[in-house]
């Protein structure tokens, strides 16, 4: 069975589909998370964190 495990909001095990809802706790501030063991099935897999930076700008009118 295939699981949606690429570009997801949380780490998803590609073997069993388990979603780690505490993914933000895994090696905080790191992008390459290395090899991780699934908390459900115990299989090991490689994980990486994708970091996106966005900006917003505003007119100064009405902010002063």
N, C-alpha and C positions, 0 to 999 in steps of 0.2 A: 504494500500500500504506500502511496506517495503522500507526504505531508507538506503543507505550506511552511517552509522553514527559511526562506530567503527574504531579506528586507522586511522582517516582522518587527512589531513593537517590543516583543520580548524574545528571549532565547527559546527556540523550539527544537526539540530533539528530532533529528532527521530519521531516526529509527522507529520511534513509537509515537511521535507527535506531542509528547508532553511539553506544555508551555510553562516555563519558569516565570511566574509573575513577580519575582524578586530579582529579575535580571540586573537591575541597576546596582545591586549589592556586589555583583561579581567583579572583582578587581576594578574598583572605582577609578575613574580618570584614565583608564587604559583602553586602547583601541584593539590591540591584538590580545585576545583573551586566552589564546593557546588551546590546549586540549582540556575539555571539560567532561565530567562524567554526569550522565543523565540521572536526575534524582528519582526517576520512576523505574526505568528498565536497566540502569547500570552501564549501558553502552557508552563508549567514549567517542567524542567527535570534536572537531576544531570549531572554534567560534571567534567571531570578530565583531566589534562594535562599530557601527557606521555613525560618524558624527557629522551633523549638518549645521552650518551657521547661517542664520538669516538676520537681516537688518530691517528696521522700519524707520522711516523718516516722517517728520511732521512740519508743517508750516509754523512759523513762530507766531502768527496771528492768533490771538486769543489765549496764548499760553503765558504771556507776560503778565 
